[in-house]
Amino acid sequence: MIAKEIQVPKVLLEDFIAGSRTPPPKVLQDLTTFIFGGAAIFDPVIDRLRSSNRNQPTPIGIHPPRFVPPKVDYVVGGLNGIGPQPVKPEKPKAETVRPGWAR
């Protein structure tokens, strides 16, 4: 079917698939156009495919502003996994002893 579309002998394409024969550049350009629908072109100078899109890429959106973490006066987490601790911890209050109660 492809050979009929690009007007080359079927044997030429079969040999190209097998790797025993290389078609002329015009046939490779027609084959590339048929397979990729114009999205790629064959460059015979470098023997490779190239994109046919020559436009500069256009951004779809903008980058978000750079994140700067807020300065905090406490450490979150830590090695023991406890939550935020104040910078100047308060002294623990002494336990009030109630007479008659077990400790």
Buried (B, 14 or more C-beta within 10 A) or exposed (E): EEBEEBEBEEEBBEBBEEEEEEBEEEBBBBBBBEEBEEEBEBBEEEEEBEEEEEEEEEEEEEEEEEEEEEEEEEEEEEEEEEEEEEEEEEEEEEEEEEEEEEE
